[in-house]
Amino acid sequence: MALCAFCGFRPGALGNHDGSDGLEIRDLPEIQIDHKTMTVSFAQVPTKAIVRRKISKARHEYFGLLNEEGCRYLGEELERRLRLGHALAPNSPVISHFDASKEKHVTTKAISASIREALRAAGFNWRPYILRVYFSNRMLIAESKTKGFIRDYRAFFMGHKGDIEHVYTLNKCRLPESLEADMREAFSRAARFLDTVPKPEDESIRNEQLREMFLLTVGYTEEELANLDLARMSTDDLMQMLKRKVVETRPAESVSHMNGNNSMSRQRVLDASEASVLINNGSCEFVGNLPGGKVVVAELQPAQS
């Protein structure tokens, strides 16, 4: 289920119609299996999973990338099989029978039945293909929300023929390193849209969201912020943007006041109570409100004669 939902693979790529072929350990070039300690790890996450031509519905080779959550599920399952005595050689199936003595591929029909059984047990009357639809929909959202993740990448990961598949074929099943690196980097940023288990927000993501909220509050539009890297923007640059928009939207008489007896030095974000004291004693001027009870004020200094 993780390989279908997080990589976009068809069940037939995991095991073909008669169980004679399917996804194998050798198709995961970045997997690391320690038979002594019975542990499984991955040299890179997201990790690469290759769909060979023989198990590809469109009869062309391509690859997908399995996110961190999927790698955890796959690693736990393969470690369980190691403890049961499965060999896990390069040609061993990734999806196999429980019995170690019958380590062979599982048919597409059996894989689909297992997925359907799990969905029914959870109370959903969905077809197994819903997992591939999930991947497609989440990556479609990532296209609009994530810088660098483009439609061609989504199409390639899902096994559709397109421009990147053409490049892949011309290079004899090997993409230029620069393109493959860009695809991996773009997917790494988009992978959070696939996650199903809540996890603590990354500090950089939280900062990016806060900065976006501040800028939208003072009047910037989503279109104006679309091409900005808010996560890496310095605090000084952020404050300059806030000031610029405040000046643009401030009434003319207020701007005139700023250029008269008083001149603004810098703006500060304060709690409402602290801002009230400074505004009342004349050392600051009210600029605007921010979410969470915060207030933007501008420090005032006597104008130079």
C-alpha positions in Angstrom: 0.0 0.0 0.0 2.9 2.4 0.8 4.5 1.7 -2.6 1.2 2.4 -4.4 0.3 5.5 -2.4 3.8 7.1 -1.9 5.4 6.1 -5.2 2.3 5.9 -7.4 3.1 2.4 -8.5 0.4 0.1 -10.0 -0.1 -3.2 -8.1 1.1 -5.0 -11.3 4.5 -3.4 -10.8 4.8 -5.2 -7.4 3.8 -8.6 -8.8 2.7 -9.5 -12.3 -0.4 -11.5 -13.3 1.1 -14.9 -12.9 3.6 -14.2 -10.1 6.6 -14.9 -12.3 8.1 -11.4 -11.8 7.7 -8.2 -9.8 9.6 -5.6 -7.8 12.8 -7.1 -6.4 15.5 -6.1 -3.9 17.8 -5.2 -6.8 15.3 -2.7 -8.0 16.0 -0.7 -4.8 19.6 0.4 -5.5 20.0 2.5 -2.3 18.8 -0.2 0.1 21.3 -1.5 2.7 20.5 -4.9 4.3 22.7 -6.2 7.2 22.0 -9.9 7.5 24.0 -10.1 10.7 22.1 -7.5 12.7 18.9 -8.2 10.6 18.4 -4.5 10.0 17.4 -2.6 6.8 18.4 1.0 6.0 18.5 3.3 3.0 21.6 5.2 1.7 19.3 8.0 0.5 15.8 9.1 1.5 13.6 9.4 -0.5 14.9 6.2 -1.9 14.9 5.1 -5.6 12.6 2.2 -6.7 13.0 1.1 -10.4 10.2 -0.4 -12.4 11.8 -2.6 -15.0 10.4 -2.7 -18.5 9.1 -6.3 -18.0 6.9 -5.2 -15.1 5.9 -1.9 -16.6 2.4 -1.6 -18.0 3.6 0.7 -20.7 6.6 -1.5 -21.4 9.2 1.2 -20.6 11.5 1.4 -17.6 11.1 4.3 -15.1 11.6 4.9 -11.4 9.8 6.3 -8.4 10.9 7.8 -5.1 9.7 6.4 -1.8 9.3 9.0 1.0 10.5 8.8 4.6 7.3 7.3 5.9 7.2 4.7 3.1 10.9 3.8 3.8 10.0 3.2 7.4 7.2 0.8 6.5 9.2 -1.0 3.9 12.2 -1.3 6.3 10.1 -2.7 9.1 8.5 -5.3 6.8 11.8 -6.5 5.3 13.3 -6.7 8.8 10.3 -8.9 9.9 11.0 -11.2 7.0 14.7 -11.4 7.9 13.7 -12.6 11.3 11.4 -15.2 9.7 14.3 -16.6 7.7 13.9 -14.9 4.3 17.1 -14.6 2.4 16.5 -11.2 0.8 19.0 -11.7 -2.0 19.2 -9.2 -4.9 16.6 -11.2 -6.9 14.3 -11.7 -3.9 10.8 -10.2 -4.3 10.0 -7.1 -2.3 6.4 -8.4 -1.8 6.5 -12.1 -1.0 4.6 -15.0 0.6 4.9 -15.2 4.4 6.5 -18.7 4.2 10.2 -18.3 3.8 10.4 -21.7 2.1 8.0 -20.3 -0.6 9.8 -17.0 -1.2 8.4 -16.0 -4.6 6.5 -13.2 -6.2 2.8 -12.6 -5.4 0.3 -12.1 -8.2 -1.3 -8.8 -9.1 -4.7 -10.3 -8.1 -3.4 -11.4 -4.7 -1.8 -8.0 -4.0 -5.0 -6.2 -5.0 -7.0 -8.5 -2.8 -4.8 -7.8 0.2 -5.1 -4.0 -0.3 -8.9 -4.4 -0.7 -9.1 -6.4 2.5 -7.2 -3.7 4.4 -9.5 -1.0 3.0 -12.6 -2.9 3.9 -11.4 -3.5 7.4 -10.9 0.2 7.8 -14.5 0.8 6.7 -13.9 2.1 3.2 -15.5 0.6 0.1 -12.7 1.8 -2.2 -10.9 0.0 -5.0 -7.1 -0.6 -4.6 -6.5 1.9 -7.4 -7.5 4.7 -5.0 -3.9 4.6 -3.6 -2.5 5.6 -7.0 -5.2 8.3 -7.2 -4.1 9.5 -3.8 -0.5 9.9 -5.1 -1.6 11.7 -8.2 -3.9 14.1 -6.3 -1.3 14.9 -3.7 1.4 15.5 -6.2 -1.0 17.7 -8.2 -1.3 19.9 -5.1 2.5 19.9 -4.7 2.9 21.3 -8.2 1.1 24.5 -7.1 2.6 24.7 -3.6 6.2 23.5 -4.1 8.9 25.3 -6.0 10.5 23.2 -8.7 8.1 20.2 -8.7 6.6 20.2 -12.2 3.9 18.2 -14.0 6.5 16.2 -16.1 8.0 14.9 -12.8 4.6 13.6 -11.6 3.9 12.0 -15.0 7.3 10.2 -15.0 7.0 8.9 -11.5 3.5 7.5 -12.4 4.9 5.6 -15.4 3.3 7.8 -18.0 5.1 8.4 -21.3 6.2 12.0 -21.8 9.2 14.3 -22.3 11.3 12.9 -19.5 10.5 9.3 -20.5 11.8 10.2 -24.0 15.1 11.5 -22.4 15.3 8.4 -20.3 15.0 6.1 -23.4 17.5 8.1 -25.4 20.1 7.8 -22.6 19.5 4.0 -22.4 17.6 4.1 -19.2 19.8 6.6 -17.5 18.8 10.2 -17.0 21.4 13.0 -16.9 22.7 13.3 -13.3 21.7 16.9 -13.1 18.1 16.1 -14.1 17.8 13.2 -11.7 19.3 15.2 -8.9 16.7 18.0 -9.6 13.9 15.5 -9.6 15.0 14.0 -6.3 15.3 17.5 -4.7 11.9 18.6 -6.0 10.3 15.4 -4.8 11.9 15.8 -1.3 10.2 19.2 -1.0 6.9 17.8 -2.3 7.0 14.6 -0.2 5.4 16.3 2.8 2.1 16.3 0.9 2.1 12.5 0.9 2.6 12.1 4.6 -0.2 10.4 6.5 1.3 10.5 10.0 1.4 13.8 11.8 4.9 14.9 12.9 6.4 18.0 14.5 6.7 20.8 12.1 10.1 21.6 10.8 11.3 24.9 12.2 12.0 26.3 8.7 8.5 25.4 7.6 7.0 27.1 10.6 9.0 30.2 10.0 8.0 30.3 6.4 4.4 30.0 7.3 4.6 32.8 9.9 6.4 35.1 7.5 3.8 34.4 4.8 1.0 35.2 7.3 2.6 38.5 8.3 3.1 39.6 4.7 -0.4 38.7 3.7 -1.8 40.5 6.7 -0.2 43.8 5.7 -1.5 43.6 2.2 0.8 41.4 0.0 -1.0 39.0 -2.3 -0.3 35.3 -2.8 0.9 36.1 -6.4 3.4 38.6 -5.1 4.8 36.0 -2.6 4.7 33.0 -5.0 8.3 33.4 -6.2 9.9 34.5 -2.9 12.0 32.0 -0.8 10.5 33.1 2.5 12.2 30.3 4.4 15.7 31.8 3.6 14.7 35.4 3.7 16.6 37.4 6.3 14.8 39.3 9.1 16.0 42.6 7.8 14.6 41.9 4.3 11.3 40.8 5.9 11.1 44.0 7.9 11.8 46.1 4.8 9.0 44.4 3.0 6.6 45.0 5.9 7.6 48.7 6.0 7.3 49.1 2.2 3.7 47.8 2.2 2.7 49.8 5.3 3.9 53.0 3.6 2.1 52.1 0.4 -1.2 51.5 2.2 -0.9 54.3 4.8 -3.3 57.3 4.3 -1.6 60.4 2.8 -2.0 62.5 5.9 -0.2 59.9 7.9 2.7 59.8 5.5 2.8 63.6 5.7 3.0 63.4 9.4 5.9 61.0 9.2 7.8 63.5 7.1 6.9 66.4 9.5 7.9 67.0 13.1 8.7 63.3 13.6 10.6 60.7 11.6 10.3 57.0 11.8 13.4 55.0 12.7 12.3 51.4 12.8 9.3 49.1 13.3 8.7 46.6 16.1 6.3 43.8 16.7 5.0 43.8 20.3 2.3 42.4 22.6 -0.8 44.7 22.7 -0.2 45.7 26.3 3.4 46.8 25.7 2.5 48.6 22.4 -0.3 50.5 24.2 2.2 51.9 26.8 4.6 53.1 24.1 1.9 54.6 21.9 0.3 56.5 24.9 3.7 58.0 26.0 4.4 59.2 22.4 7.5 57.1 21.7 5.8 54.9 19.1 3.1 55.2 16.5 0.5 52.5 15.8 1.1 50.8 12.4 -1.2 47.7 12.3 -2.4 44.5 13.9 -1.0 41.0 13.4 -2.5 37.6 14.2 -2.0 36.3 17.7 -2.6 39.6 19.5 0.6 41.2 18.1 0.8 44.8 17.1 3.2 46.5 14.7 4.5 49.9 15.9 7.0 52.5 14.5 9.4 54.1 16.9 9.3 57.9 16.7 12.3 60.2 17.2 12.3 64.0 17.2 13.1 65.4 13.8 16.5 66.9 13.3 16.4 70.8 13.0 
